[in-house]
Amino acid sequence: MTRGHGFVPDSFDHSITVHVVKDKTKNTCSADSYRPIALSPVISKIFEYCVPNKYEYLFISDNLQF
């Protein structure tokens, strides 16, 4: 997938969503009892960690931004 002036592999956009029970003592038949968790490919997580550390001097950000 092309974004702007760069390239992001299609596999970086894919994730698997699993539903985890919030509290097993409550009604597990209700959709409100589950929390969705997205599992991303490991390579995209490594990329997300390495790029900001290597090139953080190029990014301008406010201290109030996460």
C-alpha positions as CSV (number, residue, x, y, z in Angstrom):
1,M,0.0,0.0,0.0
2,T,1.4,3.4,-0.9
3,R,0.9,6.3,1.5
4,G,2.3,9.7,0.7
5,H,5.9,9.4,-0.5
6,G,6.6,6.0,1.2
7,F,5.6,2.4,1.1
8,V,4.0,0.3,3.8
9,P,3.7,-3.4,3.2
10,D,0.1,-4.7,3.1
11,S,0.8,-7.1,6.0
12,F,1.4,-4.1,8.3
13,D,-2.3,-3.2,8.0
14,H,-3.6,-6.6,9.0
15,S,-4.5,-7.7,12.5
16,I,-6.5,-10.5,14.1
17,T,-9.1,-9.4,16.6
18,V,-9.8,-11.8,19.5
19,H,-12.4,-11.3,22.2
20,V,-11.2,-11.7,25.8
21,V,-13.6,-12.2,28.7
22,K,-13.5,-9.2,31.1
23,D,-14.9,-11.0,34.1
24,K,-15.5,-14.7,34.1
25,T,-17.8,-14.5,37.1
26,K,-20.4,-12.4,35.2
27,N,-22.7,-13.4,32.3
28,T,-20.3,-14.5,29.4
29,C,-23.3,-14.7,27.0
30,S,-23.5,-10.9,26.9
31,A,-21.4,-9.0,24.3
32,D,-20.6,-6.4,27.1
33,S,-18.6,-9.1,28.9
34,Y,-15.9,-9.1,26.2
35,R,-13.0,-6.9,25.4
36,P,-11.6,-6.9,21.8
37,I,-7.8,-7.2,21.5
38,A,-6.1,-6.6,18.2
39,L,-3.0,-8.8,17.5
40,S,-0.7,-7.2,15.0
41,P,2.2,-8.9,13.1
42,V,5.4,-8.9,15.1
43,I,7.4,-7.3,12.3
44,S,5.1,-4.2,12.3
45,K,5.5,-3.9,16.0
46,I,9.3,-4.0,15.7
47,F,9.1,-1.4,12.9
48,E,6.9,0.9,15.1
49,Y,9.5,0.6,17.9
50,C,12.6,1.1,15.8
51,V,11.7,3.9,13.5
52,P,10.8,6.5,16.2
53,N,14.0,5.7,18.2
54,K,16.2,6.1,15.1
55,Y,14.6,9.1,13.6
56,E,13.0,10.9,16.5
57,Y,15.0,14.1,15.8
58,L,13.1,14.5,12.5
59,F,9.7,14.4,14.2
60,I,8.3,17.6,15.7
61,S,5.8,16.9,18.4
62,D,4.1,18.7,21.3
63,N,4.9,17.5,24.8
64,L,1.1,17.0,25.4
65,Q,0.9,14.6,22.5
66,F,1.0,10.9,23.2
